[in-house]
């Protein structure tokens, strides 16, 4: 009886581990890898549009004039051409920041 109980516990643990691992794999499989476009020189609103249209879901603009159309993007937290997950946050830095 004791061995049967141990086997049952082992089977339940193995099934649980496979289920949890399978969910993680399914989640990872839905994450897309995207190349970061070069938005240097764009206005902040235009840069956000370009990055979101590329597929990034978390784009943040840094600075007090973040959404002013007269701003100029100086850099992004990920360099142009780098690849990242579509859920990776990207910060857009605008002049004068």
Phi and psi in radians as a Rosetta constraint file:
Dihedral C 1 N 2 CA 2 C 2 CIRCULARHARMONIC -1.132 0.35
Dihedral N 2 CA 2 C 2 N 3 CIRCULARHARMONIC -0.734 0.35
Dihedral C 2 N 3 CA 3 C 3 CIRCULARHARMONIC -1.138 0.35
Dihedral N 3 CA 3 C 3 N 4 CIRCULARHARMONIC -0.652 0.35
Dihedral C 3 N 4 CA 4 C 4 CIRCULARHARMONIC -1.098 0.35
Dihedral N 4 CA 4 C 4 N 5 CIRCULARHARMONIC -0.713 0.35
Dihedral C 4 N 5 CA 5 C 5 CIRCULARHARMONIC -1.113 0.35
Dihedral N 5 CA 5 C 5 N 6 CIRCULARHARMONIC -0.761 0.35
Dihedral C 5 N 6 CA 6 C 6 CIRCULARHARMONIC -1.100 0.35
Dihedral N 6 CA 6 C 6 N 7 CIRCULARHARMONIC -0.714 0.35
Dihedral C 6 N 7 CA 7 C 7 CIRCULARHARMONIC -1.134 0.35
Dihedral N 7 CA 7 C 7 N 8 CIRCULARHARMONIC -0.706 0.35
Dihedral C 7 N 8 CA 8 C 8 CIRCULARHARMONIC -1.117 0.35
Dihedral N 8 CA 8 C 8 N 9 CIRCULARHARMONIC -0.742 0.35
Dihedral C 8 N 9 CA 9 C 9 CIRCULARHARMONIC -1.108 0.35
Dihedral N 9 CA 9 C 9 N 10 CIRCULARHARMONIC -0.725 0.35
Dihedral C 9 N 10 CA 10 C 10 CIRCULARHARMONIC -1.107 0.35
Dihedral N 10 CA 10 C 10 N 11 CIRCULARHARMONIC -0.715 0.35
Dihedral C 10 N 11 CA 11 C 11 CIRCULARHARMONIC -1.147 0.35
Dihedral N 11 CA 11 C 11 N 12 CIRCULARHARMONIC -0.782 0.35
Dihedral C 11 N 12 CA 12 C 12 CIRCULARHARMONIC -1.087 0.35
Dihedral N 12 CA 12 C 12 N 13 CIRCULARHARMONIC -0.734 0.35
Dihedral C 12 N 13 CA 13 C 13 CIRCULARHARMONIC -1.120 0.35
Dihedral N 13 CA 13 C 13 N 14 CIRCULARHARMONIC -0.736 0.35
Dihedral C 13 N 14 CA 14 C 14 CIRCULARHARMONIC -1.145 0.35
Dihedral N 14 CA 14 C 14 N 15 CIRCULARHARMONIC -0.753 0.35
Dihedral C 14 N 15 CA 15 C 15 CIRCULARHARMONIC -1.116 0.35
Dihedral N 15 CA 15 C 15 N 16 CIRCULARHARMONIC -0.723 0.35
Dihedral C 15 N 16 CA 16 C 16 CIRCULARHARMONIC -1.094 0.35
Dihedral N 16 CA 16 C 16 N 17 CIRCULARHARMONIC -0.731 0.35
Dihedral C 16 N 17 CA 17 C 17 CIRCULARHARMONIC -1.135 0.35
Dihedral N 17 CA 17 C 17 N 18 CIRCULARHARMONIC -0.721 0.35
Dihedral C 17 N 18 CA 18 C 18 CIRCULARHARMONIC -1.152 0.35
Dihedral N 18 CA 18 C 18 N 19 CIRCULARHARMONIC -0.702 0.35
Dihedral C 18 N 19 CA 19 C 19 CIRCULARHARMONIC -1.114 0.35
Dihedral N 19 CA 19 C 19 N 20 CIRCULARHARMONIC -0.801 0.35
Dihedral C 19 N 20 CA 20 C 20 CIRCULARHARMONIC -1.156 0.35
Dihedral N 20 CA 20 C 20 N 21 CIRCULARHARMONIC -0.783 0.35
Dihedral C 20 N 21 CA 21 C 21 CIRCULARHARMONIC -1.111 0.35
Dihedral N 21 CA 21 C 21 N 22 CIRCULARHARMONIC -0.668 0.35
Dihedral C 21 N 22 CA 22 C 22 CIRCULARHARMONIC -1.110 0.35
Dihedral N 22 CA 22 C 22 N 23 CIRCULARHARMONIC -0.684 0.35
Dihedral C 22 N 23 CA 23 C 23 CIRCULARHARMONIC -1.141 0.35
Dihedral N 23 CA 23 C 23 N 24 CIRCULARHARMONIC -0.693 0.35
Dihedral C 23 N 24 CA 24 C 24 CIRCULARHARMONIC -1.136 0.35
Dihedral N 24 CA 24 C 24 N 25 CIRCULARHARMONIC -0.732 0.35
Dihedral C 24 N 25 CA 25 C 25 CIRCULARHARMONIC -1.134 0.35
Dihedral N 25 CA 25 C 25 N 26 CIRCULARHARMONIC -0.695 0.35
Dihedral C 25 N 26 CA 26 C 26 CIRCULARHARMONIC -1.111 0.35
Dihedral N 26 CA 26 C 26 N 27 CIRCULARHARMONIC -0.715 0.35
Dihedral C 26 N 27 CA 27 C 27 CIRCULARHARMONIC -1.144 0.35
Dihedral N 27 CA 27 C 27 N 28 CIRCULARHARMONIC -0.762 0.35
Dihedral C 27 N 28 CA 28 C 28 CIRCULARHARMONIC -1.149 0.35
Dihedral N 28 CA 28 C 28 N 29 CIRCULARHARMONIC -0.584 0.35
Dihedral C 28 N 29 CA 29 C 29 CIRCULARHARMONIC -1.199 0.35
Dihedral N 29 CA 29 C 29 N 30 CIRCULARHARMONIC -0.404 0.35
Dihedral C 29 N 30 CA 30 C 30 CIRCULARHARMONIC -1.546 0.35
Dihedral N 30 CA 30 C 30 N 31 CIRCULARHARMONIC -0.112 0.35
Dihedral C 30 N 31 CA 31 C 31 CIRCULARHARMONIC -1.445 0.35
Dihedral N 31 CA 31 C 31 N 32 CIRCULARHARMONIC 2.230 0.35
Dihedral C 31 N 32 CA 32 C 32 CIRCULARHARMONIC -1.701 0.35
Dihedral N 32 CA 32 C 32 N 33 CIRCULARHARMONIC 2.527 0.35
Dihedral C 32 N 33 CA 33 C 33 CIRCULARHARMONIC -1.799 0.35
Dihedral N 33 CA 33 C 33 N 34 CIRCULARHARMONIC 2.263 0.35
Dihedral C 33 N 34 CA 34 C 34 CIRCULARHARMONIC -2.234 0.35
Dihedral N 34 CA 34 C 34 N 35 CIRCULARHARMONIC 2.573 0.35
Dihedral C 34 N 35 CA 35 C 35 CIRCULARHARMONIC -1.474 0.35
Dihedral N 35 CA 35 C 35 N 36 CIRCULARHARMONIC 2.335 0.35
Dihedral C 35 N 36 CA 36 C 36 CIRCULARHARMONIC -1.331 0.35
Dihedral N 36 CA 36 C 36 N 37 CIRCULARHARMONIC 2.135 0.35
Dihedral C 36 N 37 CA 37 C 37 CIRCULARHARMONIC -1.312 0.35
Dihedral N 37 CA 37 C 37 N 38 CIRCULARHARMONIC 2.707 0.35
Dihedral C 37 N 38 CA 38 C 38 CIRCULARHARMONIC -1.437 0.35
Dihedral N 38 CA 38 C 38 N 39 CIRCULARHARMONIC 1.987 0.35
Dihedral C 38 N 39 CA 39 C 39 CIRCULARHARMONIC -1.987 0.35
Dihedral N 39 CA 39 C 39 N 40 CIRCULARHARMONIC 0.230 0.35
Dihedral C 39 N 40 CA 40 C 40 CIRCULARHARMONIC -1.034 0.35
Dihedral N 40 CA 40 C 40 N 41 CIRCULARHARMONIC 2.279 0.35
Dihedral C 40 N 41 CA 41 C 41 CIRCULARHARMONIC 1.612 0.35
Dihedral N 41 CA 41 C 41 N 42 CIRCULARHARMONIC -0.268 0.35
Dihedral C 41 N 42 CA 42 C 42 CIRCULARHARMONIC -1.257 0.35
Dihedral N 42 CA 42 C 42 N 43 CIRCULARHARMONIC 2.804 0.35
Dihedral C 42 N 43 CA 43 C 43 CIRCULARHARMONIC -1.254 0.35
Dihedral N 43 CA 43 C 43 N 44 CIRCULARHARMONIC 2.767 0.35
Dihedral C 43 N 44 CA 44 C 44 CIRCULARHARMONIC -1.027 0.35
Dihedral N 44 CA 44 C 44 N 45 CIRCULARHARMONIC -0.828 0.35
Dihedral C 44 N 45 CA 45 C 45 CIRCULARHARMONIC -1.070 0.35
Dihedral N 45 CA 45 C 45 N 46 CIRCULARHARMONIC -0.674 0.35
Dihedral C 45 N 46 CA 46 C 46 CIRCULARHARMONIC -1.172 0.35
Dihedral N 46 CA 46 C 46 N 47 CIRCULARHARMONIC -0.691 0.35
Dihedral C 46 N 47 CA 47 C 47 CIRCULARHARMONIC -1.093 0.35
Dihedral N 47 CA 47 C 47 N 48 CIRCULARHARMONIC -0.746 0.35
Dihedral C 47 N 48 CA 48 C 48 CIRCULARHARMONIC -1.057 0.35
Dihedral N 48 CA 48 C 48 N 49 CIRCULARHARMONIC -0.796 0.35
Dihedral C 48 N 49 CA 49 C 49 CIRCULARHARMONIC -1.033 0.35
Dihedral N 49 CA 49 C 49 N 50 CIRCULARHARMONIC -0.794 0.35
Dihedral C 49 N 50 CA 50 C 50 CIRCULARHARMONIC -1.091 0.35
Dihedral N 50 CA 50 C 50 N 51 CIRCULARHARMONIC -0.792 0.35
Dihedral C 50 N 51 CA 51 C 51 CIRCULARHARMONIC -1.156 0.35
Dihedral N 51 CA 51 C 51 N 52 CIRCULARHARMONIC -0.719 0.35
Dihedral C 51 N 52 CA 52 C 52 CIRCULARHARMONIC -1.196 0.35
Dihedral N 52 CA 52 C 52 N 53 CIRCULARHARMONIC -0.681 0.35
Dihedral C 52 N 53 CA 53 C 53 CIRCULARHARMONIC -1.159 0.35
Dihedral N 53 CA 53 C 53 N 54 CIRCULARHARMONIC -0.464 0.35
Dihedral C 53 N 54 CA 54 C 54 CIRCULARHARMONIC -1.255 0.35
Dihedral N 54 CA 54 C 54 N 55 CIRCULARHARMONIC -0.359 0.35
Dihedral C 54 N 55 CA 55 C 55 CIRCULARHARMONIC 2.140 0.35
Dihedral N 55 CA 55 C 55 N 56 CIRCULARHARMONIC -0.078 0.35
Dihedral C 55 N 56 CA 56 C 56 CIRCULARHARMONIC -1.283 0.35
Dihedral N 56 CA 56 C 56 N 57 CIRCULARHARMONIC 2.401 0.35
Dihedral C 56 N 57 CA 57 C 57 CIRCULARHARMONIC -1.790 0.35
Dihedral N 57 CA 57 C 57 N 58 CIRCULARHARMONIC -0.224 0.35
Dihedral C 57 N 58 CA 58 C 58 CIRCULARHARMONIC -2.265 0.35
Dihedral N 58 CA 58 C 58 N 59 CIRCULARHARMONIC 1.654 0.35
Dihedral C 58 N 59 CA 59 C 59 CIRCULARHARMONIC -2.048 0.35
Dihedral N 59 CA 59 C 59 N 60 CIRCULARHARMONIC 2.191 0.35
Dihedral C 59 N 60 CA 60 C 60 CIRCULARHARMONIC -2.127 0.35
Dihedral N 60 CA 60 C 60 N 61 CIRCULARHARMONIC 2.407 0.35
Dihedral C 60 N 61 CA 61 C 61 CIRCULARHARMONIC -1.834 0.35
Dihedral N 61 CA 61 C 61 N 62 CIRCULARHARMONIC 2.310 0.35
Dihedral C 61 N 62 CA 62 C 62 CIRCULARHARMONIC -1.783 0.35
Dihedral N 62 CA 62 C 62 N 63 CIRCULARHARMONIC 2.352 0.35
Dihedral C 62 N 63 CA 63 C 63 CIRCULARHARMONIC 2.123 0.35
Dihedral N 63 CA 63 C 63 N 64 CIRCULARHARMONIC 2.778 0.35
Dihedral C 63 N 64 CA 64 C 64 CIRCULARHARMONIC -1.221 0.35
Dihedral N 64 CA 64 C 64 N 65 CIRCULARHARMONIC -0.357 0.35
Dihedral C 64 N 65 CA 65 C 65 CIRCULARHARMONIC -1.857 0.35
Dihedral N 65 CA 65 C 65 N 66 CIRCULARHARMONIC 0.601 0.35
Dihedral C 65 N 66 CA 66 C 66 CIRCULARHARMONIC -0.904 0.35
Dihedral N 66 CA 66 C 66 N 67 CIRCULARHARMONIC -0.705 0.35
Dihedral C 66 N 67 CA 67 C 67 CIRCULARHARMONIC -1.965 0.35
Dihedral N 67 CA 67 C 67 N 68 CIRCULARHARMONIC 0.332 0.35
Dihedral C 67 N 68 CA 68 C 68 CIRCULARHARMONIC -1.362 0.35
Dihedral N 68 CA 68 C 68 N 69 CIRCULARHARMONIC 2.262 0.35
Dihedral C 68 N 69 CA 69 C 69 CIRCULARHARMONIC -1.174 0.35
Dihedral N 69 CA 69 C 69 N 70 CIRCULARHARMONIC -0.276 0.35
Dihedral C 69 N 70 CA 70 C 70 CIRCULARHARMONIC -1.530 0.35
Dihedral N 70 CA 70 C 70 N 71 CIRCULARHARMONIC 0.035 0.35
Dihedral C 70 N 71 CA 71 C 71 CIRCULARHARMONIC -1.311 0.35
Dihedral N 71 CA 71 C 71 N 72 CIRCULARHARMONIC 2.919 0.35
Dihedral C 71 N 72 CA 72 C 72 CIRCULARHARMONIC -2.367 0.35
Dihedral N 72 CA 72 C 72 N 73 CIRCULARHARMONIC 2.186 0.35
Dihedral C 72 N 73 CA 73 C 73 CIRCULARHARMONIC -1.247 0.35
Dihedral N 73 CA 73 C 73 N 74 CIRCULARHARMONIC 2.225 0.35
Dihedral C 73 N 74 CA 74 C 74 CIRCULARHARMONIC -1.705 0.35
Dihedral N 74 CA 74 C 74 N 75 CIRCULARHARMONIC -0.513 0.35
Dihedral C 74 N 75 CA 75 C 75 CIRCULARHARMONIC -2.998 0.35
Dihedral N 75 CA 75 C 75 N 76 CIRCULARHARMONIC 2.978 0.35
Dihedral C 75 N 76 CA 76 C 76 CIRCULARHARMONIC -2.198 0.35
Dihedral N 76 CA 76 C 76 N 77 CIRCULARHARMONIC 2.812 0.35
Dihedral C 76 N 77 CA 77 C 77 CIRCULARHARMONIC -1.143 0.35
Dihedral N 77 CA 77 C 77 N 78 CIRCULARHARMONIC -0.428 0.35
Dihedral C 77 N 78 CA 78 C 78 CIRCULARHARMONIC -1.990 0.35
Dihedral N 78 CA 78 C 78 N 79 CIRCULARHARMONIC 2.348 0.35
Dihedral C 78 N 79 CA 79 C 79 CIRCULARHARMONIC -1.201 0.35
Dihedral N 79 CA 79 C 79 N 80 CIRCULARHARMONIC 2.589 0.35
Dihedral C 79 N 80 CA 80 C 80 CIRCULARHARMONIC -0.989 0.35
Dihedral N 80 CA 80 C 80 N 81 CIRCULARHARMONIC 2.350 0.35
Dihedral C 80 N 81 CA 81 C 81 CIRCULARHARMONIC 1.639 0.35
Dihedral N 81 CA 81 C 81 N 82 CIRCULARHARMONIC -0.350 0.35
Dihedral C 81 N 82 CA 82 C 82 CIRCULARHARMONIC -1.131 0.35
Dihedral N 82 CA 82 C 82 N 83 CIRCULARHARMONIC 2.716 0.35
Dihedral C 82 N 83 CA 83 C 83 CIRCULARHARMONIC -1.931 0.35
Dihedral N 83 CA 83 C 83 N 84 CIRCULARHARMONIC 2.547 0.35
Dihedral C 83 N 84 CA 84 C 84 CIRCULARHARMONIC -2.687 0.35
Dihedral N 84 CA 84 C 84 N 85 CIRCULARHARMONIC 2.861 0.35
Dihedral C 84 N 85 CA 85 C 85 CIRCULARHARMONIC -1.143 0.35
Dihedral N 85 CA 85 C 85 N 86 CIRCULARHARMONIC 2.600 0.35
Dihedral C 85 N 86 CA 86 C 86 CIRCULARHARMONIC -1.099 0.35
Dihedral N 86 CA 86 C 86 N 87 CIRCULARHARMONIC -0.303 0.35
Dihedral C 86 N 87 CA 87 C 87 CIRCULARHARMONIC -1.682 0.35
Dihedral N 87 CA 87 C 87 N 88 CIRCULARHARMONIC -0.025 0.35
Dihedral C 87 N 88 CA 88 C 88 CIRCULARHARMONIC -1.195 0.35
Dihedral N 88 CA 88 C 88 N 89 CIRCULARHARMONIC 2.217 0.35
Dihedral C 88 N 89 CA 89 C 89 CIRCULARHARMONIC -1.181 0.35
Dihedral N 89 CA 89 C 89 N 90 CIRCULARHARMONIC 2.416 0.35
Dihedral C 89 N 90 CA 90 C 90 CIRCULARHARMONIC -2.140 0.35
Dihedral N 90 CA 90 C 90 N 91 CIRCULARHARMONIC 2.244 0.35
Dihedral C 90 N 91 CA 91 C 91 CIRCULARHARMONIC -1.792 0.35
Dihedral N 91 CA 91 C 91 N 92 CIRCULARHARMONIC 2.319 0.35
Dihedral C 91 N 92 CA 92 C 92 CIRCULARHARMONIC -1.788 0.35
Dihedral N 92 CA 92 C 92 N 93 CIRCULARHARMONIC 2.166 0.35
Dihedral C 92 N 93 CA 93 C 93 CIRCULARHARMONIC -1.801 0.35
Dihedral N 93 CA 93 C 93 N 94 CIRCULARHARMONIC 2.268 0.35
Dihedral C 93 N 94 CA 94 C 94 CIRCULARHARMONIC -1.997 0.35
Dihedral N 94 CA 94 C 94 N 95 CIRCULARHARMONIC 2.715 0.35
Dihedral C 94 N 95 CA 95 C 95 CIRCULARHARMONIC -1.108 0.35
Dihedral N 95 CA 95 C 95 N 96 CIRCULARHARMONIC 2.266 0.35
Dihedral C 95 N 96 CA 96 C 96 CIRCULARHARMONIC -1.652 0.35
Dihedral N 96 CA 96 C 96 N 97 CIRCULARHARMONIC 0.200 0.35
